[in-house]
Amino acid sequence: MARLRLGPLLRYVDGASATVWVEADRPCTAEVRCADGAGGSARTFQIAGHHYALVPVTGLRPGTDTAYEVTLDDAPVWPLPDSRFPASTIRTPAGDGAGGPDGDAVRVTFGSCRWAAPPAGEHDPVGPDALDTLAARIAADPRAPRPDVLLLLGDQVYADEVSKPTRRWLAARRDLSEPPGDQVADYEEYTHLYYESWLDPEVRWLLSNVPSCMIFDDHDVIDDWNTSASWLAEMRATPWWRERILSGLMSYWVYQHLGNLPPAELARNELFAEVQATPDGTDALRAFAAAADADPRATRWSYRRDFGRVRLLMVDTRAARVLEEDKRAMLDPEEARWLREQALEGGCDHLLIGTSLPWLLPHLIHDAEGWNAALCRGERGARWARFGEDLRRRADLEHWAAFPSSFDALAAMIAEAGSGEDAPATVCVLSGDVHHAYVAEPTWPGGGGPDARVLQLTCSPVHNSIPASIRVGFRFGWSRVGRGLGRRFARHGRLPRPTLFWRRTGGPWFGNHLMTLTLRGRAAELQLDRAQRSRMGVTNMETVDSRSLTG
């Protein structure tokens, strides 16, 4: 009898359909059966000895909340026997595509950077997990408002910073004195990371109830992934890198990317059709990953999702990079063209740009990254260029500011998308990565900014830590003295005058957080919640900031 190894994950939901992802322990037919008669089934496909299905669910009714179960070869496997959680449900938006069953609002919750939480009862050195805490809050009142979508903005797993239990598991499998040591090496080891993270009981139940959209960041593969051309050349020269990058991209496609796609796109996806049609899709997926690694134009990891009149553009800021110093860009030309076309299409009340790396940073850090990029491309000569490359890697200087032309292009695109009669009320850049939360707001010189309100909303980590010295550094980076020091860097790097200015209007906040945007018509509200543990040992979500973004 087939058993459920991982899942179910509720990924895509609209007014009439959904997709549910599962992993089984053997080939079988996975079926989703809803209490109202809706449902669907799919045969598993095989990758590297593992068996997966992405089940299309049809027949759902708009504005409803229906419980579902999962069967494998007709045997019930979800809900789990004796589960302490309420039934998993699919909550569909109303007929206009906006919000939950009441059709009143779209609630978008987001964050990034999550180490797997230790088992219940064990000490957690980085504090309570925000996803665990959100799950407990929803389970306590299943009928209350909940996120319509959960955006996970990178570092869903840490391939290069594993837990002690995973290190012991790796040591039992191979010699950790050989590269890559106690980092994951192949596809099988990646699957272990996902089991460790997504078999957490609270997170498993949460992901079975709340639709999710995901995008990778560096730790899903390795710290500073694609930071520069010389970095990439050095990695490709190591004997273990090729297996690592191919396994990372393959596992990302299976565990995260497939579920990002709406059913219509899945139906047109040639690779998905190929792996479903063959007894073993490993070779096809491996060839796809090799092509994606060799040429960023070979595939597009970025994608678009619409929630009524709320448009989400999730942007790949890792695999789509152009790394040659004289052409350096965060996005290759085709990716940049796609982003611009989607953003300028019009017809939305709110435009959300999901990018794992913040666009607007503390001023000192922004100027330091621009200065470093100038040194690396030779503005101050070869000696400074060598120093700049070493500094870039040591200090993680690789955000949008480290790609100055891409930073300016994104600013110009946002200004254009946010202007005119059909402009959205808000354009929000949603980011993580930097292990703290803040709100920043840009202005354009001479009053030439867009009609929409533009904000950088950064929320990280979901479950991780940051040293006290780095906290001080981020605070200093926003200060007037920090800004002045940054301008000195800019002058040394011969940087042009900035194309826009910005100021911090909230934060910095430190801890394990989730941000939620509530979008109702052309109104927008923001709430930041921190996972806290009381003196009595009770964990809950504490609201640390709440504000209107549209007056």
C-alpha positions in Angstrom: 0.0 0.0 0.0 1.3 3.4 -0.9 2.1 5.8 1.9 2.2 9.6 2.0 5.8 10.7 2.4 5.3 14.5 2.2 2.5 16.9 1.8 -0.2 17.7 0.9 0.7 21.2 -0.1 -2.1 23.4 -1.4 -0.4 25.5 -4.1 -2.7 27.2 -6.6 -6.3 28.3 -5.9 -8.8 30.3 -7.9 -12.6 30.4 -7.9 -13.1 27.0 -9.5 -9.9 25.0 -9.3 -6.8 24.3 -7.3 -3.6 22.2 -7.3 -2.4 20.0 -4.5 1.2 18.6 -4.4 2.1 15.3 -2.7 5.0 12.9 -2.5 4.3 9.2 -2.1 6.7 6.3 -1.3 5.9 4.4 -4.5 4.1 4.7 -7.8 0.3 5.2 -7.3 -2.7 7.4 -8.2 -3.1 10.4 -5.9 -6.6 11.7 -5.5 -8.1 14.8 -3.8 -11.7 14.4 -2.6 -13.6 17.5 -1.4 -16.6 17.5 0.9 -18.7 19.3 -1.7 -18.0 16.8 -4.5 -15.1 18.6 -6.2 -11.9 16.7 -6.7 -9.3 15.4 -9.0 -6.6 12.7 -9.5 -3.2 12.3 -11.0 -0.7 9.5 -11.5 2.6 10.0 -9.8 5.8 10.7 -11.8 9.2 9.5 -10.8 12.4 11.6 -10.2 15.6 9.9 -8.7 13.5 7.1 -7.1 11.0 9.5 -5.6 7.3 9.7 -6.6 5.3 12.9 -6.9 2.0 14.1 -8.1 0.5 17.6 -8.6 -3.2 16.9 -8.5 -5.6 19.3 -10.4 -8.8 19.9 -8.4 -11.8 21.0 -10.4 -15.5 21.6 -9.6 -14.9 24.0 -6.7 -17.4 26.8 -6.2 -16.4 30.4 -5.7 -16.5 31.9 -2.2 -16.5 28.5 -0.4 -14.4 26.8 2.2 -14.5 23.0 1.7 -12.7 20.2 3.6 -10.7 17.7 1.6 -8.9 14.4 2.0 -6.1 12.8 0.0 -6.1 9.1 -1.0 -3.3 7.0 -2.7 -4.7 4.2 -4.7 -8.0 4.8 -3.0 -6.6 4.4 0.5 -7.0 7.5 2.8 -3.7 9.0 3.8 -4.7 12.6 4.8 -5.8 13.8 7.3 -3.4 11.8 9.4 -5.0 9.4 11.9 -5.6 11.0 15.3 -4.5 14.5 13.9 -4.8 17.2 16.5 -5.5 19.8 13.8 -8.8 20.8 12.1 -9.6 19.4 8.7 -7.6 20.8 5.8 -9.7 23.0 3.6 -9.6 24.7 0.2 -10.9 28.3 0.6 -11.8 29.7 -2.8 -12.1 33.4 -3.7 -15.4 34.9 -4.6 -16.5 35.1 -8.3 -14.5 38.3 -8.9 -11.3 36.6 -8.0 -10.6 38.7 -5.0 -10.2 37.7 -1.4 -11.6 34.7 0.5 -15.2 33.5 0.8 -16.5 37.0 1.5 -14.7 38.4 -1.6 -13.9 41.4 0.5 -10.1 41.5 0.6 -6.9 39.8 -0.6 -4.5 39.0 2.2 -0.9 38.4 1.2 1.5 37.1 3.9 5.2 36.9 3.2 8.6 36.3 4.6 11.9 34.5 3.9 14.8 32.7 5.5 13.6 29.7 7.5 15.8 27.2 9.3 13.8 24.1 10.0 12.5 24.2 13.6 13.7 21.6 16.1 11.3 18.9 17.3 8.7 20.0 19.8 10.1 20.2 23.3 13.7 20.8 22.2 15.4 24.2 22.9 15.1 26.5 19.9 18.2 28.8 19.9 16.7 31.3 17.4 13.3 31.7 19.0 9.8 30.6 17.9 9.2 29.8 14.3 6.8 32.4 12.7 5.2 29.7 10.4 4.6 27.4 13.3 3.0 30.2 15.2 0.8 31.3 12.3 -0.3 27.7 12.0 -1.3 27.6 15.6 -3.3 30.8 15.3 -5.2 29.6 12.3 -5.9 26.2 13.8 -7.3 27.8 16.9 -9.9 29.6 14.8 -10.2 28.0 11.4 -13.1 30.3 10.3 -11.3 33.5 11.0 -9.6 35.5 8.3 -6.4 33.8 7.0 -3.9 34.6 4.3 -5.2 34.1 0.8 -1.6 33.3 -0.2 1.7 32.8 1.5 4.7 34.1 -0.3 8.0 32.4 0.6 10.7 34.7 -0.7 13.8 32.5 -0.6 15.9 30.2 1.6 13.2 27.7 2.1 16.0 25.2 2.7 19.6 25.7 3.7 21.8 23.5 1.5 25.0 24.9 3.0 24.0 25.3 6.7 22.5 22.1 7.8 21.1 21.2 11.3 22.9 18.9 13.7 20.5 16.0 13.0 21.0 16.4 9.2 24.8 16.5 9.7 24.6 13.2 11.5 22.4 11.8 8.7 24.9 12.9 6.1 27.8 11.4 8.1 26.1 8.1 8.1 25.7 8.3 4.3 29.2 9.5 3.3 32.6 10.7 4.4 32.2 14.4 5.5 36.0 15.0 5.3 35.5 15.0 1.5 34.0 18.0 -0.3 31.4 19.4 0.0 31.7 18.2 3.7 28.6 18.8 5.8 26.7 20.5 3.0 24.2 18.7 0.8 25.8 17.0 -2.3 23.0 15.4 -4.4 19.3 15.1 -5.0 18.7 12.6 -2.3 20.2 14.9 0.3 18.1 17.7 -0.9 15.0 15.6 -0.4 16.1 15.2 3.2 16.1 19.0 3.7 12.5 19.3 2.5 11.4 16.4 4.8 13.1 18.1 7.7 11.4 21.4 7.0 8.0 20.5 5.7 7.2 17.5 8.0 7.2 19.9 10.9 3.6 19.2 12.0 2.4 22.8 12.2 4.1 23.8 8.9 2.7 20.7 7.2 -0.8 21.5 8.3 -0.4 25.2 7.4 0.9 24.4 3.9 -2.1 22.0 3.4 -4.5 24.9 4.0 -2.9 28.2 2.7 -2.0 28.5 -1.0 1.7 29.2 -1.4 4.0 30.9 -4.0 7.8 30.4 -3.7 11.0 31.6 -5.2 14.6 30.6 -4.4 17.5 32.6 -3.0 21.1 31.7 -2.5 21.0 29.3 0.4 18.6 27.1 -1.5 21.8 26.3 -3.5 24.7 27.9 -1.7 25.6 31.2 0.0 26.3 34.0 -2.5 25.1 31.9 -5.4 26.1 33.7 -8.7 27.6 36.6 -6.9 30.1 37.2 -9.8 31.7 35.7 -12.9 34.9 34.8 -11.1 33.0 33.2 -8.2 31.1 31.0 -10.7 34.3 30.1 -12.5 35.9 29.0 -9.3 32.8 26.9 -8.3 32.6 25.2 -11.7 36.3 24.2 -11.3 35.5 22.2 -8.1 34.7 18.4 -8.5 31.4 18.6 -6.5 29.7 21.7 -7.8 28.1 20.3 -10.9 26.2 17.7 -8.9 25.2 20.3 -6.3 23.8 22.8 -8.8 22.0 20.3 -10.9 20.4 18.7 -7.8 19.5 22.1 -6.4 17.7 23.1 -9.6 16.1 19.7 -10.0 14.7 19.6 -6.5 13.6 23.2 -6.7 11.6 22.4 -9.9 9.9 19.5 -8.2 9.3 20.8 -4.6 8.7 24.5 -5.3 8.5 25.7 -8.9 5.9 23.3 -10.3 3.3 24.4 -7.7 3.8 28.0 -8.6 2.3 27.5 -12.0 -1.5 27.9 -12.8 -3.2 24.8 -14.3 -3.2 26.4 -17.8 0.5 26.9 -17.7 1.1 23.4 -16.4 -0.9 22.1 -19.4 1.5 23.9 -21.7 4.7 22.9 -19.9 6.7 20.6 -22.1 9.0 19.3 -19.3 6.0 18.5 -17.0 4.4 16.6 -19.8 7.6 14.7 -20.5 8.2 13.6 -16.9 4.6 12.5 -16.6 4.8 10.5 -19.8 7.9 8.5 -19.0 8.4 5.8 -16.3 11.4 7.8 -15.0 11.8 11.5 -15.6 15.2 11.9 -14.0 17.2 12.2 -17.2 14.8 14.7 -18.7 14.8 16.9 -15.6 18.6 16.6 -15.3 19.1 17.8 -18.9 16.7 20.7 -18.2 18.7 21.7 -15.1 22.0 21.5 -17.0 20.6 23.8 -19.7 19.3 26.2 -17.1 22.6 26.4 -15.3 24.6 26.9 -18.6 22.4 29.7 -19.9 20.0 31.8 -17.9 17.9 32.3 -21.0 17.1 28.6 -21.3 14.3 28.8 -18.7 12.3 31.4 -16.8 11.9 30.8 -13.0 10.0 34.1 -12.6 6.2 34.0 -12.9 3.0 36.0 -12.5 -0.1 35.4 -10.4 -3.2 37.4 -10.3 -5.6 37.6 -7.3 -8.5 39.6 -8.7 -7.0 43.0 -9.4 -3.9 42.3 -7.4 -1.0 41.3 -9.6 2.1 39.5 -8.2 5.3 39.3 -10.2 7.7 36.9 -8.6 11.2 37.7 -9.9 14.2 35.4 -10.1 17.2 37.4 -8.9 19.7 34.5 -8.8 19.7 32.3 -11.9 18.8 35.1 -14.3 21.9 37.2 -13.6 24.3 38.5 -16.2 27.8 38.2 -14.5 30.2 39.7 -17.0 31.6 42.9 -15.3 31.0 45.1 -18.3 27.4 43.8 -18.8 26.5 43.0 -15.2 22.8 42.9 -14.6 20.4 41.4 -12.1 18.2 40.1 -14.9 19.2 38.9 -18.4 17.6 41.0 -21.2 14.8 38.6 -21.9 13.9 38.3 -18.2 14.0 42.1 -17.9 11.7 42.5 -20.9 9.2 40.0 -19.5 9.1 41.8 -16.2 8.5 45.1 -17.9 5.7 43.8 -20.1 3.9 42.2 -17.1 4.3 45.4 -14.9 3.1 47.8 -17.6 0.1 45.7 -18.8 -2.2 47.7 -16.5 -5.5 46.7 -15.2 -4.6 46.1 -11.5 -5.2 48.0 -8.3 -2.0 46.8 -6.6 1.2 45.7 -8.2 3.4 43.4 -6.0 7.0 42.7 -7.1 8.4 39.7 -5.2 12.2 39.7 -5.2 14.2 37.8 -2.6 16.8 40.6 -2.5 15.7 44.1 -1.3 15.6 46.9 -3.9 16.0 49.7 -1.3 18.6 49.1 1.3 20.0 51.2 4.2 21.8 54.1 2.5 25.3 53.2 3.7 24.9 49.6 2.4 23.5 50.8 -0.9 26.3 53.2 -1.6 28.9 50.6 -0.4 27.5 48.1 -2.9 27.5 50.6 -5.8 31.1 51.6 -4.9 32.1 48.0 -4.8 30.6 47.3 -8.2 32.5 50.3 -9.6 35.8 48.9 -8.2 35.1 45.5 -9.6 34.6 46.8 -13.1 37.9 48.6 -12.9 36.9 52.3 -12.2 40.0 52.6 -9.9 42.3 50.1 -11.6 43.2 46.4 -11.4 44.5 46.5 -7.8 41.2 48.0 -6.5 39.3 45.6 -8.7 41.0 42.6 -7.0 40.2 44.1 -3.6 36.6 44.8 -4.6 36.0 41.2 -5.7 37.4 39.9 -2.4 35.2 42.3 -0.4 32.1 41.5 -2.5 32.3 37.9 -1.5 33.2 38.5 2.2 30.5 41.1 2.8 27.7 39.7 0.5 27.6 42.9 -1.6 25.2 41.5 -4.2 21.8 43.1 -3.9 20.1 45.3 -6.5 22.5 48.2 -5.6 25.4 46.0 -6.7 23.9 45.9 -10.2 23.5 49.7 -10.7 22.0 49.6 -14.1 19.4 47.1 -13.0 18.6 49.2 -9.9 18.0 52.2 -12.1 16.0 50.2 -14.6 13.7 48.8 -11.9 13.2 52.4 -10.5 12.2 53.6 -14.0 9.9 50.7 -14.6 8.2 51.2 -11.3 7.7 54.9 -12.0 6.2 54.1 -15.4 4.0 51.3 -14.1 2.7 53.6 -11.3 1.8 56.5 -13.6 -1.2 57.4 -15.7 -4.9 57.0 -15.6 -4.7 53.2 -15.2 -2.0 53.2 -12.5 -2.3 51.0 -9.5 -2.9 52.6 -6.1 0.3 51.0 -4.8 3.5 49.4 -6.1 5.1 47.3 -3.4 8.5 45.5 -3.6 8.3 42.5 -1.3 11.7 41.2 -0.2 13.6 39.2 2.5 17.2 38.0 2.8 18.6 40.6 5.3 17.3 39.0 8.5 15.3 42.0 9.7 12.2 43.9 8.7 11.6 47.5 7.6 9.6 49.8 5.4 11.2 52.3 3.0 9.6 54.8 0.7 11.3 56.4 -2.4 10.9 59.8 -3.9 11.9 61.0 -7.3 13.9 64.2 -7.8 11.9 67.2 -9.1 8.5 65.7 -8.3 8.7 63.3 -11.2 7.6 60.3 -9.3 4.7 58.0 -10.1 1.0 58.5 -9.1 1.0 55.2 -7.1 2.5 55.0 -3.7 5.7 53.0 -3.9 7.1 51.0 -1.0 9.9 48.6 -0.2 8.5 46.1 2.3 11.2 43.8 3.7 10.4 40.9 6.1 13.1 38.4 7.2 13.6 36.0 8.8 10.8 33.6 9.4 13.0 31.5 11.6 16.7 32.4 11.8 19.0 34.8 13.7 21.3 37.8 13.2 24.3 38.7 15.3 24.1 41.7 17.5 27.0 43.4 15.6 25.0 43.1 12.3 22.0 44.6 14.0 24.0 47.6 15.0 25.4 47.8 11.5 21.9 47.9 9.9 20.8 50.6 12.3 23.9 52.7 11.6 23.3 52.2 7.8 20.0 54.1 8.1 21.5 57.0 10.2 22.5 60.4 8.9 26.2 59.6 9.7 25.9 56.3 7.8 24.4 58.1 4.8 27.3 60.6 4.9 29.8 57.8 5.0 28.0 56.1 2.1 28.3 59.3 -0.1 32.1 59.2 0.5 32.2 55.7 -0.9 30.1 56.9 -3.9 32.5 59.7 -4.6 35.5 57.4 -4.5 33.8 55.0 -6.9 32.9 57.9 -9.2 29.2 57.0 -9.0 26.7 59.2 -10.8 24.1 61.1 -8.8 21.3 58.9 -7.6 18.1 58.6 -9.7 15.9 58.6 -6.7 16.0 59.1 -2.9 14.3 57.1 -0.1 13.8 57.1 3.6 13.0 54.5 6.1 9.4 54.9 7.4 9.3 51.8 9.6 11.8 49.6 11.5 14.3 48.2 11.6 12.6 45.3 13.5 14.5 42.2 14.6 13.1 38.7 15.3 11.1 36.0 13.5 8.4 37.9 11.5 5.7 37.7 8.9 4.3 40.7 7.1 0.7 40.8 5.8 -0.8 43.1 3.2 -4.6 43.4 3.2 -5.7 44.8 -0.1 -9.4 45.8 -0.4 -10.3 47.6 -3.6 -7.7 50.4 -3.9 -7.0 50.5 -0.2 -4.0 48.8 1.3 -3.1 48.0 4.9 0.2 46.5 6.3 0.7 44.5 9.5 3.9 43.1 10.8 3.7 40.2 13.3 6.5 38.8 15.4 6.5 35.3 16.9 7.0 35.7 20.6 7.2 33.3 23.6 5.7 34.5 26.8 7.2 34.0 30.3 4.7 31.1 30.7 6.1 29.4 27.6 3.2 30.2 25.4 4.0 31.2 21.8 1.9 33.7 19.9 2.0 36.3 17.1 2.4 39.8 18.4 1.6 42.7 16.1 4.5 45.1 16.2 3.4 47.5 13.4 0.1 48.2 11.6 -0.5 51.0 9.2 -2.6 52.1 6.2 -0.6 52.5 3.0 -3.2 54.4 1.1 -4.4 57.0 3.6 
